[in-house]
Each structure stands twice: as structure tokens, then as C-alpha cells.
Amino acid sequence: MDKEEYKAYFLSVYRHSLAHILAKAVIEIFGKENVQYAIGPQIADGLYYDFVLPRTVTEEDYEVIENKMREILKRKEAWTCKEVSREEALEMFKTQKFKTELIEEMPEDETITVYYTGDDFVDLCRGPHISNSSELLSTAFKVRAASGAYWRGDEHRDQMQRIYVYAFPNKDELKAHLNLIREAQERDHKKLGPQLDLFMFNETAPGMPYWLPRGWTTYQTLVSFWRKLHVKHGYQEISAPVINNRKLWLISGHWAHYQNNMFVIPGSTKEPSEDEIMAAKPMNCPNAMMTYKRTMHSYKELPIRYNEIDVVHRKEKSGQLNGLFRVQAFRQDDDHTFVMESQIEDEINDIMSIADEIYDTFGVTYRVELSTRPDDYMGDLETWNQAEAALKNILNKKYGEGGYEINEGDGAFYGPKIDLQMKDALGREWQCGTIQLDFQLPHNFGLTYVDRDGNQKQPVVIHRAIFGSFERFMGIIIENYKGAFPFWLSPYQVAVVPIRPEHNEYAKKVVDMLEAKDIRVEVDYSDKNMNEKIKTYKTYKDPYIIVVGDKEAADGTVSITVRGQKQQLHGVPAEKLVEMCVKMNTERSLDLIGTAD
């Protein structure tokens, strides 16, 4: 066991042990006869435990629970593991309905173990655990939240209270984590989005964002960047119907494998026929297949790259929705490329080069995973093995064996995939990019091309996205930049503030100069106080705020406040300002500092 493995093992043991301490503390606070306790696993930054309690836990209870946990640890109680029979276990937990259910579901031959903490608390658990509570005295923990939960995640089962606890080996690590959490809260796109007038949600369309003018401008800038890059790499953009007949999803396999996540439209009659049933598309793949199938193709045409950004809809449980990170309507930077088998390696290498260029532009890094055949795979095993071997060969050449991770069983139902796990400013990982190799859908749709010998052959399809979805990527970069987008991506790049109405004419001249070079400008010609105008634009995090008054109008200059800098730049010629802005747009720099040199 290496150092990292040992640390992970240690964390899992002591966090799981602290979960027992949490359960014991809650029971002592509320009384054993008033508490039903369920399960308490360790999680990435601590632990939680699920309870049914006589009242709702509030923030006022957090410190009480923490103090009780510390009191229990100071007792330095021994932990004892004991093997018990099914009958003994059922007797031991006869007043605990959730433990009883777990025991009754265990296989007849399973060894049942319980752990005693002192003499007065026992929990059903496989372990392992510490041997004495004194081992946890140096740890640092803090109750972070209490929320509702359902027994086993089933909304039709008992409603419970889940108490979460941060837990780390020492106070310094806990403090560092709490600082990270505070930083994450400051970056939370669900707060920044409405504050900056980027997007909103409404209960009339759950999980389906409304893009407001400022947000939509940034969104379209992102799309424009994506389009220009892909044109250089030989992609053709298509668009297809958002609603399609059930027949299409039967052919593709989505009806069998993905129907529960689809918005289905039953038809206009009371008893619709099978042919009348429609569904909003959850993916673009079948439409790309139909686009390819419309005509005969020669091997000389391949690869054919069809990218599209049509809206797709995926039905999610309400509890799974999470701002822009998990929505029910979004646009993917989708592509379906039709290739010969001999072209797979070159095409995927080119896709990886596009990914590198895109991620470098935003200053983010990524790591690579290979996701293999899932349990509900479609097609024959030999084809799957062939596809997985092809992807492994590509990754071995690019990263070397061991230079990527294998994510067993997490491939799409129609083929294995390469997933690009992007790391954000807080060190969190997001599965954005994906490259999927598909031998199945071309077969289902009967796709062919004519090879150099005049024979009909089946193409291979590469499904790929790099942003993943524009919505999720927007959420990530809002948080990455704390809403202070790079110049080229900002909704408005320059805000112009005339000091008084008599300076409006010169301000308009500056605005016209900037707009002539496609710089996005906003200006306030009103008679408001100058500082009030500046404050508004600072709130919106505009990169450059330009102030013009008598001296600027007379000299043909501007005074610039660069976002994040206290010092104002005075006497900058208006032409120089335009040059700066054009340069910032062209270079897509992530840094605003020094651009006036």
C-alpha cells in the first residue's frame, strides 16, 4: 500500500468511525426512543448519517451536535466488533426499522457484524473501524448541513434528515477546506448568473434556463469561437428537428435504453397509434445518421464531419437539477464523424488537438479516461472488443500505457468512449469532453459507403463533444472567472461613462470607433452621477470602464479603469484604446493587465 492509498484508507476508516460518533451523539441528544438511525457512510470531504427525528434539525443544533461528539470522544471508549447470528441481530435492532430491513435482506450465509462504541451504542456495520475513540481526538470536524433525504433515495419511502459533517485529520486541513468552500460559494454560478443578468430559471420550465441578453451574448461568443475553429478542421454544421417520431428512437436503440430520460409526446388523439408517438430528442446522433443516409457516399468523401448545436431535452428528477450543471434543456457542441476504420486514429488525434486548443484558450487542464463496455451494451462482444482495442491503441501512443485511467463499464450503450475530465479553478473535475467510437448505430441505420473496389462497406461513427454542453461549460467558466470573464468573452467589453451630458457627443464618437471594430460597448448617456454609473459597470464586471470629460474630449483621449486595477490610465488616445481592444479580442488573452503598454 503506497502513501496515497494508505491516506485514503485511513480517511475512510476514521470518517466512517466518526459517523458512528455522530449517530451516538444524535441519540444522546434526542433520546434513544425518539431516534431511528439508518446508514452513515464516509464521503469525499467527511461523512453523513440519515435519521428520523422528532423535530427538524436547525443550524442552532449544529454546535450542540459537535460539542456532544467531542464529549463522546473524550470518554476514550473502546470499540468492539462482534459477529452475531441473524436472529441476534434482529433482536438487537428490533426497534430500528431501517436496520431490521437491512438485516432481513442479507443473504442467509452472510456474516453479520456489529460494532459497539462503549457499552451503550451499537451499530450494524461491516467495518473496519478504530479500536478506541481516543484515536479520533486529533481529528477536526464540523457539522456543515442538515437536509431532507429519502430512505434509499426512493421518494416513495420514508423521509429522513441527513446530517453532513466535514471531517479531516487535523485543524489545518479542515480550515483549508472551509476556505475552499467559502471560495466556491463566492464563485457559485447559481448566484452570479442572476446577479450579473446572465441567465434565470422559472418554475414554468424546470431545469430549462432562460438566457438573458448579457448571458446570451457571451454564449454566442462561445459558439462563434467554436464554429470558426471547426471550420478550419473541415466540419460542416447541420440542424435537425427537435421532435422526432418514436420510429427513429427504436432504430437508434434510445427507446430501449434511454426512454425514461426522454420527454415523450403521446399524440393528438385519445388513443394514439404507435406511429403517432413522438419524443423530444435527448441526443443528436440519430438525426446525424439520417443526414448521412440521404445519399450514397464514396470512400473519397470520408471523413464526413457533421456538427450541430440543436437543443436537446433530457428528463431529470427534480432533486438532480443543479443550476447550469444539470439541466433538462441544453445545447451540446456535438459532432458525428463518419470514417473508414483506417481513418480512426488520425481523426481522433485531430479531435484531441481541437480539445487541446479549446481548453488552452480557457486556461484549464484535463485528464483522460477510457470508459469501457457497460452491462446494457448493444451489439456483439467481438465488435466491442475491437472498438476498445482501437481506443487503447490511440491512447497508448499519445499518453503511454498508464498515462490515462480506465473507467470500467461506463461506456455508452453503443460504444466505448474517451472522456476528458476538465479541472477548474477550485480543483474540481468536470466530465465535459467525450469521444465515442460507434460500430453499432451505423449498423442499425444501414449506413454504407463505396470503397475503392466498388464494394459497399459500413462506416464507423465517432461521436464527440468538447465543451460537453454549452450550458454546463458556461456554468464552469462563470465560476472559474467569478463572473469576471476574459475580455474577448465578456458580455460588454467596454463601458463608456460621459461625466456630464455635454460630454455625450464625444462619448458617442468613442463608442462608434469601438463598434466599428466589433467591440461590444455599453454607454450611459443619462444625467446620473458619474460614480453611480461607474459602480453599475463595476458590478457587471466590465473589463474596461472608460471615463470621458472636458480634457478627454479636447485631447481625443480616454481615461481607462482596467478591471482589477486601482490605478486609472489617463490620457490614452482613443485610437490606442481601439487597438488594445482589437488585440485583446484577437489574442483571447486571459490577462487584462499591461494591455495599455
N, C-alpha and C positions, 0 to 999 in steps of 0.2 A: 504494500500500500504506500503510494508516494505521498508527499506533503499535502497536496491539494485534496487527494482522496481522503486522507486522514482528517483534514479540516472539515470536509463535507460530512464525513461520518460523525465526527464529534458534534458538529452543529445539529445534525438530525437527532442524535441521542439526547442532547441537553435540551433542545427545543421541545422535543416530544415529552421529555420529563417535565418541563415547565408547564406543558399543557395539563398534566395531572395535577400540578400545584394550583393552576388556575381553577380547575374543577373543584378541588378540595376547598379553595378559598371561597368560591361562589356558594358551595353547600354550607360552609360555616356562616356565611353572611345571611343567607336566606332561610336556612334550616333544611335538614335532610329531607323531611317530609314534604317540603314545598318545591323540590327541585327534581326535574327529570334531566339527566345528562346523557348525551348521545355519543358523539365522536369528537376527537381533538387532535388533528394531525399537525405536524410542522409544515410551514410554508416557506417561501423564498426569504422573507425578512422576519420570520418569527413563527407564530402559531395562531390557531384559533380553537375554540370549543363551542359546540352547539348545545343550547339548553332550552327547556321550557321552564319559565319562571313565573312567580305570582304577579310580577309587575314588569313594566318596561325598564330596562337599564338606561340611565341617562349619563351625561357627561359628569354630573356630580358624583356618580358612583365609581368613576374610573380610579380616582386616587384611593378610595376606600378599598377597592379590589387589589390595587398594587400594594398597599400597606399590609393587607391581610396576607398576600403572597409572601412578602418579606418576613412577616411574623412567622409563617409556617416554615420557611427556610431556616430561620434562626433556631428552630427546635431541633435541627440536625437529626431528623428521624431516619431510621433505616428503611430501605426499600426491600421488599421480599417478593420474589417470584414464586408462584405456586401452581403446579399442574392440578386441574380439577376435572372431574367427570362432567358430562353434560348435565346430569341430574343435580350435582352440587352447584354448578354454575347457574342453573335455572332457579334453584333455591336462593342462592346468594343475591341474585338480581331480580327477585320476584316482584319487587315494587317498581322496577325500572323497565318501562315498556320497550324502549329502544334497544337496550342491552338484551332483553329477552328475545326480541325479534332477530337480532344478530346471532344469538346462540342457536336459535331454532333453525336458522338457515345454514349452519355449519355442517359439512359432511360428517357422517357418522364416525368416520375413523380419524377425524382431525383432533390433534392435541389442543386442548383448551388451557390457556394460561391466564392468570390474573396477577396483578401487581398491587401489593399493599404499600401505602405510604404511611408509615406509623402503624397504629393499630386500628384507626377509626376511618380510614378511607381505602377503598379497593376499587380497581378499575379493570375491566376486561381488556386485555392487550397482549399482543404477540411480543412486544419489546423490540430491541433491548432497551434497558434503562440504566440510570445511575444506581449506585449501591447505597448512597446516603445523601440526604438533602443538602448537607454541607458542601457538596461538590458544586452546587449552584450558587453559593453565596457571592462569588466574584462576578457572576453574570450581571448584565444590565438589561432591564426590560421596562416596557411602558405600554399601558393599555392604549390602543390607538383608535378603536371604534367599536360600536355595537350596532348591528344591523339585522334586518329580518332575513330569514333563510327557511327553506322547506326541507323537511326530512328527505334525504337522498335526492335533493334537487327536484322533487316532484311537487308541482303546485297543487296537486290534489291531496297531498299528505299533510302531516302536522306542520303548523307554522312555528318556527323556533326563533330564538335570539342567538346570533353568532357574535361572540366577543373575540375581537382580534387583539393580539399583543405583539409589539415589536420585541425581539429578543436577540441580543448579541453577546459575545464573550466578555466584553468589558465596556466601561462607560464611554471611552473614546470612540469605539466603533458605533455605539448607539448614537452618540452625539453627531458623528459624521453622517450617519444615515438620516437622522432627523433634519440635518441641514439640507441633505439631498431632497428630502420630501418637501421642505419649505420651498426649495428652488423649483421643484416640479409644480407646486401649487401656483407659483408666480408665473410659470410658463403654460399653465393649463389652457389649452386652446378652447375649451368649452366656456371659459370666462373671457379670454382675449378676443374670441371671434365676435361676440355681441358688442364688447367694449369698443372695438375698432371698426364696427359696422361691416364686418366681412361676411357673416352668414347668420342665419337664425333657424330655429326649428319651431314647428307649430303642431299642436295636438291633432289637427285635421289630417296630417300626413306624418305619422310617427316614423322617426328614423330616416326621413327624407329631407335633406337640407334645402333651405331657401338660400340662394346665393345673392347677396346684396351687391349694389354697384361696385363698391370698393373691392370686395372679395372676388367678384366675378372678373374684374379687371386683372387681378393677379392670376386667377385661374386661367384666363385666356392667354396671358403672357406665358404661363407654363405650357399650355397647349401649343402655342406658336413656336416656342423653343423646341418642343418635341417634334413638331411637324418638319421644321427646317432640317433638323438633324437626320430624320428618317428619309427625307427626300434624297439627301446625299448618299444614303446607303441603299437606294433602289427600292424603297417601299411605295406602295400605292394605297391611298386611303379609300375606303368604301363606307357605305352606310346602308343599313338594312332595317326591316320592320322590327319594332319593339315588341309587338304582339304577334305570335305565330300559332298556327294550328297544332293541336296535340300530335298529329301525324309526324311532324318534324322531330318532336322530342322523343317519340317512340323509336324512330330510326337512330337518333343520336345516343340513346340509352339514358338520357336525363330523366325520362318518365319513370324508369325503373329505379334509378339510383339517386335522384335528386328531387322528386316530386314534392316532398314535404317542405322543401325550401322555395317552392315556386308559388307565385300568385296566379291562381287558376281562374279563368273566366268561363263559367259553365254554359253559356249560350243564351239566346234570347227567348227561347220557348220554355214552357214549363217542364217538358220532358225532352231535353236536347238529345240529339243523336251524338254518337261518338265523334262524328265529323264536325260537329259544331263547337266542341270544347277547344278553347284557346288558352294560352298562357303567356304572361309577360316573360320575356327571356331573362334567365339568370346568367347566361353566358352567351358569347357571340359566336362560338365555334360552329354550330350548325348552319348559321347564315353564311359563314365563310365557305363552308363545304358546298352549299348550293350555288354560291357565286362562282366557285371554281368549276362546278359541274355543268355550267350553262353551255360550255363549248368544248370541243376536242382540243387537247394540248399536245405539243411536241416536247421532247426532251430538251430541245434547243431553248424553250421558253423558261425552263426551270433554272433557278428557283423563282417562284412567283410569291410575292410577299403582299398580303392583304392586311393592312392595319385599319383599325376602326375604334371610335370612341363613343359609340351609341350608349344610351342609358340602359343599364341592366337593373333588374329588381330581384332581390333575394329576401325571402320571408324569414325573419329572425324572431326569437322570443323577446318580449319587451325587456326582460332583465338583461339581455345580452347587448342591447344597443348602448353605444358609448361614443357620444359626440360624432365626430367625423371618422373615428377609428372603426366603428361598427355601425353601418347604416343599411337601409333597405333599398335605397336607390343611389346609384353611383355610375361613374364612367371609368372604365379601365383603359389603360394605354395598351390596347390589345393588338395582337398580330397573329396571323396564321400563315405560315410559310410552307409552301408545297415544294418538296425537294426529292431528288433521287437519293438512294441510300449512300451513294458515293459522295454526295454533297453535304452530308450531315455535319461532319467535323468542321469544315470550313465555315458553314453557316452559323454554327453555334459559337465558334471563335469570333465571328463578326458581331454576333449578338453580345458577347461578353465585352467586346471593345466598346460597343454603344453604352452598355451599363457602366463601364469604367468612366466614360466621358460624362455621362449624366451625373453619376454620384460625385465625381471630382468637382463638377460645377457647383455643387451644393456643399462641398467640404465634408462629405460623410464617407465612412468606410463600410465595408461589408465583409461577411464571411460566407462560405459556400457549404451547402448541404445537398446531398443526393438522397431524394426520397424514393423509396422502392415500392414494390407491389403491395397494395392493400388487400385486406381479406375479401372485399366485394369487387375484385377486379373483373374486368370484362375482357373476353378473348382467350386465346390459348397460352399455356405456360411457356412454350418454346419462343413465341413472339415476344413475350415479356422478358425472358432471359436475354434475348437478342438486343432488345432496347436498352436494358440496364447495362449490358456489357458495353454497348456503344457509348453511353454517357460516362461510364467509369473510365473508359479509354481516353476520352476527351479530357476529363478532369485530371487523370494521372499525368497526362502530357503537360497540362497547364500549371498544375499546383504540386505535382508529385504525389506518390502514394502517402497517405496520412496528412496531406495538405488540405483536406476537406473532411466533413463529417458525413456519416451515413445515417439517415433517419429512416429506420426500417418500418415498412408498412404504411408510410404517409404519402404515397404517390396518389395521383388522380386515378379514378376508376378505369380510365382508358390508356394510361401510360405512366412511366416513371418521370421524375422531374428533377431539375436542379433548382434549388431555392436559394435566393440571395437574401441573407439576413443583414439588414442595414442597422448600423449603430448610430444613435442620436447623441445630442449634446450631454444627456444625462447618463449615457452608457447603456440605455435600454436598447433592446433589439426588436426590429420590426421585420416581419416577412413581407417584403414588398415585391422584389423581382422574382420571376419564376420562368423557367424554360422547360417545357414539357414535350417529350418525344412520343408521338402517337402513331401507332400502326393500326389502331382499331377503327377510328372514325372514317378514314379513307375506305376501309373495307365495308363498313356499314352503309356508306353512301355510294358505293360502287364507283369510286373515283379512279381514273386511269390517265396515263399519258402514253404516247407512242415513242418507243425507244429508237435508237439509231438503226436497228434491224427491222423496224416496222412492226414490232410486237407491242401489244398493249401491256403496260405494267402499272402497278399501283404505286402512287407516290407516298412518301412519308410526310406527315404534317408535324411541324414544330409550332406549338402554342407558346407564346411568350408575352410577358409584360415586364416592365422595368420599374415604373412608378408603382405598379400594382393596381391601385385605383387613384385617380387624381384626388378624390376626397380624402382618403387616408393620408396620402402624401402631403396634401395641404395641411392636415392636422399636425403631421410630424414637423413640417418646416415652420408652422406658426409657433410651435413650442421650441423648436431648435433656435429660432431667432428671437424668441419672446415677442413676436409680432413686429419686430423691427427688421423688416425684410431687406435683403441687399438692394442696392439702388435699382438694378435692372428689373427686379421683381416687385417693387413697391407699387401699391395701387396708384398713388400720386408720387412722383419723384421729386418735384419741386413745388413748394408753396410760396406764393408771392404776396407780400404784405406791403401795400402802399401806406405810408404813415398817415397821410391825410387825403381827403378826396381830390385835392389839387394835384396829387401825385399819381392819380389813376391813369392818366394818359400815358405817362412814361411806363407805368407798370404794364399796361396793355401792350406796349411795344416790346417789352421783355418777354411777355407771355407769347406773343406772336413769333418771336425769334425761336423760342424753345419748341413750340408746337410745330413749327416748320421742319424741325429735325426729329419729329415723333417723340418728343419728351412729354411725359404726362404731367400736366401742370394744373394746380388749383389756385385760385386767387380770391381774395375778399376785398371787393371794391366798396364795401359799406363804410359808414361813418363811425364804426366801433373804435374803441381804444386799441392802439397798436398792440399793446401787451396782451389784450384779450384775444386778438387774432392769433398771435404767436402761440399762446397757450393752447388754443384749439388744435393747431397744426402739430405741436409737440405731442399732444395727447394721441393724435393719429400716427405718430412716429414717422412723419415725412422725413426723408433723408436730408434734404436741403430746404431751409427756410430763408427766403430772400426778402430783405427789407430795402425799400427804396424811398428816398425823401428828396429834399432840395439838392443836396450835394450830389447824390447819385444821378438825379435827372440832369443836372448841369454837366457832369463829367462823363455820362454814358456808362456808369459803373453800377455795381450792386454790392450790398453787404450780405455776407452769407453766414448763417449759423449751420454748421455741419452736425447732424445728429450725433450725440455722444460727446461733443466737444464744447467746452465752456467758452473758449476764445472765439470771437467773431472775426471773420475775414472781411476787412474793409477795402474799398476801392478796387474791387475786382472788375475788370472790363466785362461788359455784358457778353461780348464775343467769346471771351475766355470762359465764362460760365457755360456757354453753349458747347464749347469744345470739351470741357470737363465732363458734361453730361453725356455727350455722344461717346466719349472714351469709356465712361463707366458702363454704358449700355453694351458697347462692343466687346469689352473685356469680361463682362459679367463678374466683376470683382466682388469679393466678399467684404472688402475693407473700404470704408469711406474716408479714412484718414490719409492726408497727404495728396488728395486729388487735385488740390489747387496749385500745386507746385509747377 
